[in-house]
Amino acid sequence: MARKEAIQLRRDTRSLILAFLLPVLLLVIFGYAISWDVRDIRTAVLNQDQSAHARELLDAFRASGYFTFRSDLARAQEIGPLLDGVGVQLVLVIPPDFSARLNAGRPAALQAIVDGSDANTATIILAYTRAIVLSYSLDAQLQGARVNPPVTLESRVWYNEELLSRNMIVPGLVAVIMMIVAAMLTSLTIAREWERGTMEQLAATPVARAEVVLGKLLPYLGIGLVDVVVSAVLGVWIFDVPFRGNVLLFMGLSAFFLTGALGLGVVISALARSQLLATQIAMIVTFLPAYLLSGFMYAISVMPAPLQLLTYLIPARYFIVVTRGLFLKGVGPEALWLQGLLMIVFAALGLGLAIRSFRKELG
Amino acid sequence: MSAQAPNDIAVAAQELTRVFGSFTAVDRVSFAVRRGEIFGFLGPNGAGKTTTIKMLTGLLAPSSGRGSVAGYDIGAQSEMVKRNIGYMSQLFSLYADLTVEENIAFFSGLYHVPREKRAARRDWVLEVAGLTDRRTRLTGELPLGIKQRLALGCAVLHEPPILFLDEPTSGVDPLSRRRFWDLIYTLTAGGTTVFVSTHYMEEAEYCHRLALMNRGKLIALDAPARLRAAATEPLFELKTDDSLKTVKLLQRMAGVREAAMYGRAVHVAVADRAQARAEIPRRLKQEGVALHGMDEIAPSLEDVFVFRVREAGGAPVD
């Protein structure tokens, strides 16, 4: 059974490409998309104080690498239209008395106007702006400015940069991607057999249910593990995410997690019996929870209590702890034993449910 | 059931019924198939043939009634049933993306063919399907007629005593169909019982016994020749210069049960032979239709089928 599935897979170039390209694509898209906004902040400047101080401050922004300066404005009236469009996300306004106040030893203000239509991005932009202003102030102090702090920036922000840092995203992504790919691939393969009528033929033979399910799972487990390696290597290579843990432990726990996810895929396809429906269900029951409720996108601690309870049922939640722990913290079995145990439970549950749900009966 | 079934009964059904929602696909069907028999299931699409076969092969649970195959109860012992049957479904159901040999090897595994016998069985299937020199071809690339013979070969890899074929030749050209039937005869010569459904009348003639199904009900069951002989109405073939007008006229005549065009001729079933011989020519002459010939003919299976359906009180479902 497994051999036949492997042969079929090898011939099915489309599925193979999907199996290997999907994780890479997801990783690259999500990896970049989520961090893109904070790397290339489109900035305009209204400098009403053409002084050395003002230039120094702007240079500090430039040097940070997070801002690209798009235009210099001449009048305050230009700000509105500029922000209304999509060309500019941040306008820095240096007031006319900026250097005069600094030189006089009084605090000077820098005004930052942010496009707030994307609250998340706006928050991050403000955070960066504040950080740069702060470091500029420190520099100025070291150079002998008499006032503390010399430059101030007013902002009311809740600050959540950590969640969106690349190092947190990539290991989480690996977990989410595994969940999606695994469930999707298996749900497709069995649903396809129902659609083509070969499953009916299979059902009329004395083959054991466990044999069919395991035969379906094994080749995909292989592919899944390759996917794990590919996304981990990509994460380290493209996104400079550290990998500090034990590779074997990582692969072992991934294998259990994959088995569970693949089993889930079998359950889905046994229920759906059409490829289209199976894909949609797989999307809904794996992607959304893994994406939204696993702690990947939104911190579990800020969710409403009922949702928090729900997250305990999401296997990806635990696997994300595993991937983050292994990538970033380099922890070993002593820290991950609970998650490891849960992975094994998930695998056993997935497999058991898969065999149970797979019926050699129609209608 | 299995205990009561005599030894020479391969397949038995008792009041077998399957309901889908408010639709009764199979309605209290009972029959017995003898060992070594070619048992045909004839009926239009939607008559319940496939549903019956799926129940007998353990793929579908009956809503009520019982059945046994090879002495095993189809409900309680469906895995034992599956060990003793070969099944070929309506849809082409080999793996198109596997080669001929890979398909055979795969099904050998599924049917638990002992390893030492596998090579011999494979060569046998390749030979009967005429695929010895095409064993490494992808199955999907083969012509339909050959695919069907390969599918049949795969279904009997484990030499099952009973073979279920669900419209095995639909869409296959007549010559390939004939060759397929040669293969079935070869199998029955070896003692295999064959249960085959079809909607081809000429194929039905190949069966030892024939069950006519319509709207989920079994409306007749006998050998094809006896079914034809038992048709109770005299049947005439008329040759006229205007078949369409003839049919319209006849359908409005008293004593005419059925009138339909058959090629360029008209077949008419009547209540009374003598009355028909007198009345029909007179009526046609009256209406200006030239009658070139009127002969009583033996009914074909199709005539029998149409007659039986009418007798059972329902037109075939489209």
Contacts between the chains, C-beta under 8 A, distances in Angstrom:
chain1	res1	chain2	res2	distance
A	1	B	106	7.9
A	1	B	109	7.0
A	1	B	110	7.8
A	4	B	95	7.3
A	4	B	98	6.7
A	4	B	102	6.9
A	4	B	106	4.5
A	4	B	109	7.9
A	7	B	98	6.3
A	7	B	102	6.0
A	8	B	95	6.5
A	8	B	97	5.3
A	8	B	98	6.4
A	11	B	97	4.7
A	11	B	98	7.8
A	11	B	138	7.9
A	12	B	97	6.3
A	196	B	91	7.3
A	196	B	93	7.3
A	196	B	96	7.8
A	197	B	89	5.9
A	197	B	90	7.7
A	197	B	91	3.3
A	197	B	92	7.2
A	197	B	93	4.6
A	198	B	93	4.9
A	198	B	94	7.3
A	198	B	95	6.0
A	200	B	59	6.6
A	200	B	89	5.1
A	200	B	91	7.3
A	200	B	93	6.3
A	201	B	87	7.0
A	201	B	88	7.9
A	201	B	89	5.8
A	201	B	93	3.8
A	201	B	94	7.6
A	202	B	110	6.8
A	203	B	59	5.6
A	204	B	57	5.1
A	204	B	58	7.3
A	204	B	59	6.0
A	204	B	82	6.1
A	204	B	85	7.3
A	204	B	87	3.8
A	204	B	89	7.4
A	204	B	164	8.0
A	205	B	82	6.1
A	205	B	87	7.9
A	205	B	107	7.3
A	205	B	110	4.2
A	205	B	111	5.7
A	206	B	79	6.1
A	206	B	82	4.5
A	206	B	83	4.5
A	206	B	110	7.5
A	206	B	111	6.7
A	206	B	112	6.2
A	207	B	110	4.6
A	360	B	58	7.8
A	360	B	59	7.6
A	360	B	78	8.0
A	360	B	82	8.0
A	361	B	58	7.6
A	361	B	59	6.1
A	361	B	60	6.7
A	361	B	61	6.5
A	362	B	54	6.3
A	362	B	59	4.9
A	362	B	60	5.3
A	363	B	20	7.4
A	363	B	54	7.9
A	363	B	60	5.3
A	363	B	61	8.0
